Amino acid sequence: MTIELNHTIVAATDKKASAQFLADILGLEVGPQYGPFIPVEIPNGVTLDYYEGDGGPLVPQHYAFLVSEDEFDTIFGRIKERGLTYWADPYHTQENQINTNDGGRGVYWDDPDGHKLEIITRAYGAGE
């Protein structure tokens, strides 16, 4: 059996702005609106479909992206250029630091709605 994650819905107060934020940081494109969704397709074919909910409070989620070392440098550069606060840990205790978990590098930052975004260069558990 082949099972692949195809898409996930990301709640946002402004779906266009939030989709563009992610696309700009990761160096991706925002796709055309499909129904009520604004998609950002990740190179492995998974889309994050931004959706403005029913007006209720948003519950922050966590989205992690496995990237190459070169991509990490480029994306991390964009984070710093924008003056975004970033952390080495998901609990936001190690501000303006990156981690070296599993022999790679990782960093966390928040999107406009408080979703926790992360880039890592080594998958968890794959380390030295």
Disulfide bonds with the S-S distance in Angstrom:
none
